[in-house]
Every structure is written in C-alpha cells, then in structure tokens.
C-alpha cells in the first residue's frame, strides 16, 4: 500500500525524468484531455468523489475548491502551487519535486484546464537548490515534448508554467502572502474576503493548492475517484505523505493510506530511538497542538481522528518526542520560531508571539514564576482568531497544547530552576 500516488516513481531508475514518467503512464490523462476536451464539471466531480483534501495543512476538499472558479469566466486566470514548505518538521513536498516533478506539472495543467487558466506559478522555497534544478529541468522537458506551451498538440489549449522562488519567509506559505510575493511585493497576508477564487494573483481568479495535492490529481483521474477514496477512509480519501522526524530510528517520508494506525507508522519509522518510551507527538507540523503518548497511541492518522483528539493533521509532519524530552525547552524553541517569523502586520501576532517567547525565555533561564504558565495561556488565547492569517493561531496552539497536557512539567521546571532567590 506504500507509495501508490505521489511517490510512485521512487525506486525507478532516473525517477525525475520525462521518459520514466511516461513509462508509468504519465501525461496519459493530460493527453486525453487535450484530445477529448471533457466537460470540466466531470473532472471536478471525479476529484470530489476521490475525497482528496488539501495536503498542505487546511484539509479543504479539493474538488469543491476547484468548483469555485468557472471556466466560463472571461479574462486571465491562474493556477498556483504552494511548494514553499516552510512548516517545521515538513519535508515531503521537496521529494515530489526531486523524484516525481512531472506528476506535479501534469496535475497543475489539469487544474488549469478545469478553471480555464493559461498560466501557472509554482512557488518554491528558495533554499531548495536541488529540487529547483530538477523541476526546472522537468518544465523544460515538458515544453520541448509539446506538453506545455501555446496551442498544445493543436488543441487550442494553452498552458505555461513558471517556477517562482521565495526568499525563506515562513509567512509566504500562507496563500495570499504567497501571491503577494509572486507579484513582487512584500509577503504579507491579504484580508479575506475577497478570496483567491475571486481576487488572486494580479487581482484575477486563482486556484491555489499544495504540491502533494496537485501531484495526486493525475493518478486519481487515471484510476478513478472511487479507487482513491477506498485507499483511505470516508472523508479521508487516498494516501498521505507523513514526514516522520525526531526520536525515531528511521526518520523519513512515508506515503501511507489515511486511517493507518499511528502505531503502524511509528513501526515503519523503526520505533522510538534507543528503545526509549514515547512521551509525546506533534502530529501535523510545529503549529499543531502536541498530543501525549497515551492519546496518540490509540489514534489513526487521518484528519478526523486527529481533530477529535484535539490536534490537527496539518502538513503531515509527525514529530516524535521520547521520554527524555524537556517539554519546556521544546516549546521555547517553537515559540522562538514563530516570534521570528511573524510578518508584523497584525498587532496580536506581532506583540503576542514576542511575549510568548519572552515569557518562555524567562522561564528557561531560571527567572520564571508559576503564574507565568497562566500568563502564557492567556496571551495565546488572546492571539487566536484575531489575526488576518493563521500564523497567530499557529504560534498560540502549541502553547495551549503543551500547557494543557504537560502543565505539571512546566510547574516542576520553574520550581527546580528558579534562580531569582
């Protein structure tokens, strides 16, 4: 059941090449669309049937998102891929770019046909030197093979794809900040509404999805939405790539069916390192609330199960922490990141993330007070829901999660490390 969707070229010789992708049936769906020009509604319905949810973190139904933009709307439209991958603990999308770039290109081309776009932008984190070189080569291969460009294969269908490089700002992983960056502006989130489907890149209707989401599309349309849905479970169709890191013996990316028990994923990653006991898991990247071992051990890896447990699947970055982990220091590192990456546009986030870090810094350096724990919780709760984008929530939710499940450890840390006396 492993690597059936986005990683299906891994293990093949020259996995990123056009010839390898063609050998497994690549571009077959795109060529059929160019020839037959099917009704976009039929494609959207198949994607809806597949149960594919956005793989970037939000988990919004992809088919429904595509339906927000009508092919009949006149004027320029765009498709945008979020390959920024800035969420700490996440390293799955860069491997799609490295090992299966043509499937991403085909998925974006199909999305462009569905909404009537002729231009696509793949926004890539600027530090990804190797993935950038591979996807650039893949785009050129597709152009030279007549799979992209103007009037592709005499179909009267145009689609050009451009790779755009970011400069390492976490905030540009937020879809509207990403679009601002594409336009050459400072990467800051926009107010919504209007949403990208109405006012996106250069003020035109735009569909934006994550790398893994677009790369899933060709396989879904080749094998059928029902096939994809049944790989996973109801409301959680298909496979998901989990980036497993931390205290495990075999950290890496694992593409497995949604609904797989957490224990099975942990075993795939070789179990907890050095035979130690599991203490806690962050199941969806650093912005997801932490879950203690006794909760996560009984969960399956899907959107609904993780949500019901009080966290979120997010990007699928599974950070494993063993019994030796100091939860105070772990939260301190996370809060440092969000204080540094806040774009500063919203006061609750700009000031709040800074205060979270300062309070935790005070605790870590032995000058804390037990009352600081409640203060942290209060500051975090006053950030949530009060910012233009979700970065404020992303900074606040780890704080509330750590305190909820490990408050006693914070109290003990303060009592045993207080140097004020």
N, C-alpha and C positions, 0 to 999 in steps of 0.2 A: 504493500500500500504506500510505500515511500516514493517521493519524487515523481508523481504522475502528472503534475501540472506545470509549475513554473521552472522546476529544476530537471525537466526530463532529458535535457542534453548532457547533464553532468555524468561523467563516466565514459562519454564518447570521445573519440579522437577529434581534436580541434573543435571543441563544443561550441565556440562562438562564431564559427564560420558559416557563411551562407550555404555552402554545399552540405554541411552537416545538418543544418536546419531543414533544408529541402529533403534530405534523406529520411526524415521522420514525418514528412507530410507538411512541413512548414509552408506557409503562404498559400496553402490549398484553399482555405476559407476566403482569403483576400482575392485570389484569382477568380473564385466562383462569384464573389460579389461584383467584381469588375465586369464579368461576363453577363450575369443574370440581372444585376441591379434589383435585388429584392426590396420589398417594402421595409423601410427601417422599423416599422412597428413590429414586424415579425421577429426581427433581431432583438429588439428590446424585450419582447415577450419571452424569448428563449433565455435571455440573461436574467429576467425576473424569475423564471422557472428554476433556474440554477441555484437560487438562494445566495448568489455571490454578494457579500457585504464588503464595503471598502476596507482594504487591508492596510491602510495607513494608520488607523487608530480609531476613527469615529465609528466604523462598522455600519455606515448607512448603506441601504440597499442600492446596488449599482444600477440595476435596470430602472428603478424608479428615478434615480438621479438623471439618467440619460433621457428620460421621458420629459424632463423639464424644458428641453430645448427642441423646438420643432424644426425639422429640415426645411420647412417652407418659409421660415423667417428670412426676409431678404437681407442682403449685406454680408459682410465678413463675419465669420465665426471661428472660434479657436478650440483646439483640444490641448490641454496642458497636463504633463506628467510630473508629479512631485517625486523626484528622485533625490531630494535633499538629504533625507535620512539622518536627522540630527538628534533623534531621541537617544539618550544614553542607554547603552545595552543593546541597541538595534544594529544589526549588520547583515540583514538578509537581502535588501534590495541591491546592494552593490554586487552581490554574487549573481543576481539576474543579469545585471549589466555586463558582468565579466564572462558568464558562461552561456547565457541564452538571450543575447540582445535582440536578435531578430524577432523573437516572440513578442517582446515589448513593442517593437516597431509595428508588427502586424496588428497587435491589439489597439494601438493608437490610430492606425489607419482605418480600422473597422469603426472605431468610435467616431472618427471624423466623417466617415460616410453616413453614419446614423444621424448625426446632427447637421450635416451639410457644411462642415468646416473644410477649408482647403489648406490650413496652416496648423502645424503642431509645434509645441515647445516642450522639450524635455529638460527640466530644471535640475541640474546635478550639483551636488556638493562639490565645491572647488577643490577640496583636498583629495578627491578620488582620482588620483592621476591615472592609475591603471584602468579602472572602469571607464573613465572618459575616453582614453585612447581606443578601447575596444568598441564602445558604442559609436564613436566617430567612424571607425573603420566599417562597422556594420551598416551605418546610414549610407556611406559611400558605395558599399557593395549593393545595397538595395536600389540606389539611384542608377548605378551602372547596369543593373539587371532589368531595369524598366519597371520596377515595382513601386517606385515613388516618382514624383515629378508632375509635369503637366500632361493632361490627356493620356493617362496611364493606359497603355495597351489599347489605344484608340477607343477608350471607354467614355470619353468626355468627363472623366473624373480626375480632379487634381488633388494632390496632397503632397506638401513639402514639410519636412520635419527638420527642426533645428535644435541643437543642444545648446543650452544656456548654462553658464557656470556661476554658481553662487560664491560668496566670499566667507563662508563659515559661520554665518549667523543662524543661531537656533530659531529665531523668530521667523526666518524665511521658510520654515517648514509649515507655517500657517498659510493657508491657501491664498488669502488676499494679500498678505505681506510678500508672498512669493510672486504674485502677479505684479505688484508694485516694483519689485526687483527686476522682473523681466522688462518692464517699461523703462528701466534705467533710473528709477527713483530710490530713495531710502526705503529699506524694507520695513515698513510699518503696517500693521493691520488696518483694514478699512472697516468702517461701520457697516453693519448688515442689518436690515436690507439697505440697498439692493444687493441681491445675491449674485454670485458669478454667472449663473444661468441667464441673468438679465443684463448685468453690467460687470463684465470680466476684464480680460486683457484689452487695453485701449478702449474701454467702455463698451465692448461688444460681447454678445453671448458667448460664454466659455464653459466648457466642461473640464473639470479637473479631477483626476484620480491619482492614486498611488501606483508605483511601479508594479508591485505584485498584482494589483487589481487589473491593470491593462494587460499584463502578461498572461492572466488567466483566461482572457476572452477567446483567443483562437482555439484553445482546447475545448472550451465549453461549446462553441459553435460547431466544432468538428465532431464531438462525441455526444452532444446533446445536453440540454439543461437538466433533464431528469438524471442522467448519468452523474453529473457534477453534484447535484443535490444529494444523491444517495451515497456519495463518498463520505459525506458528513452526517448531519442530523437535521431535523426540521428547524428552520430559521437560522441554520448554521451550515449552509451547504459547502461542500468541497473540502479541499485541504488548506492548511495554513502553514506558513513557514514560521517556526519558532527559533529565535536566536537565544540559545542557552549559554549563559556565562556565569562566572562566579566560582563557587567552590564545588566544581564538578570535575570528573576525570577526563571527560571528552567534550569540552565546550565546542559549540559549532551551530550550524543551521540544520534544522530537522523539518522537512516538509511532510506533515502527517495529517490524517483526516481530523477535522474538527470533531470534538467529542471524545477524543482519545484521553483516557485517564492520565492525570498528572504523573502518577507513579510510573506508568509506562514510558512517558517522555523522560523522566529522570533516569530510568534504567537505560534508555537509549544513550543518554549522555554519560553513561558509566557510573552513575550513582554519585553520592556525596564524596568529595575528595578525602583521601586518607582515612576512610572508614568512620568519619565523624558523623554525628547526628545532624539531621536537618533542623534548622531553627526557624527560618522564615524564607518567604519567596516574594519577590516583586514580579507579578505575572505579565505586565504589559509595558515595560519600559519605566524609567525612573519617575514618571509622573503618576503612575498607578499606585494606589494605596497598597501597602505591604500586607501580606497575609501570613499568620503564624503556621507552623508545620501541621498542627493538629487540624486546621481547617483545610489547607491546600491539599493535604494527602488524600482527602476524600472527594476532590473535585475532578471534573473532566475539563479539558482545555477547549472551551468554546465560549462565545460571547455571553450567553445567558447564564451559564453556571458560574462564571467568574463574577458577573454582575450581581447575582443573587448573594454571593459570598461577601459583597461589599467592596469589590475592586473592579478592575476592567481589563479586558484582554489587550486593548490598546494596539500597539505595534507588533505584539507577539514577542517582545524581548523579556525572556524569563531569567531573572537574576537570582541565583541560588546563594543563600547565606547559611553557613554551618553554625554549630553551637559556639564557636569562638568569636563570632561577630559581635562587635560592640555596636548596638543599635543607635546609641547617641552619636558616635563618630560617623556612622553610615548616613544618618540624617543630616549631619553637619556638612558632609561632602555634597549631598544632593542640594541642600539649600544654598550652598556657595555657588553651585552651577546656575541655579535659577536667578539668584541676585545678579550674577554677572551677565546673564543672557536677556534679562528684561530690556525691552526696547525703550522704556521710559515714557511711553506715550500716555499711559493711564496712571493716575496717582495711586490708586490702591495697589497696583502691581509694583510700580516704581518704588514707592515707600515701603510697602508691605514685605516684598521679597528681601529688601535690605534689612528690615527689622528682624525678620525671621533668622537671617544669617547672623546678625549681630547678637541676638539673644543666645543662639546656639553656640556662637563663638565664646561668649561669656561663660556658658556652662562648661564647654570643653576645656577652657583654660583655667578652670577651678574657681570661678568667681560667680557661680550661679546661685540661685535660690529656688527652693521647691515651688514657690509661687510663679517662677518663670515658665513652668510647664503649662499652667493655665493661661498664662500670657501668650505663649506660643499658639495654643489652641484658639484663643480669642482673635489674635492677629490673622491667623489662617482663615478662620470663618468669616472675617470681615473682608477678605480678598475675594472669596468665592462669589461668582456671579456678578461681580461689579467691574468687570473689565471688558474691553472691546473684543479681545480674543481669549483663548483658553490658557494662555501662559500663566496667568494669575492662578487659575484653578490648578494647573499642573504643579505650581510651586506649593500650593496650600494643601492639596490632597495627601501628599506624602507625610507632611507634618501631622495632619489629623490621624492618618493611618498608624503611624509609628506610636503616637501617644495613646491611641485607642487600645492597641494590643500590647504595648510594652511600657506603659506608664511607670510601673514599679521599677523597671530598669533605669529609667530616667531619674526617678527619686533616689535610688541607691547610688547612682553615679554622682549626683550632686552632693549627697551626704558624705560620700567617701573621697571626694576630690575637691572639697571646698577649701581654698587657701586664703580665705578672707580673714580668718581669725588670727 
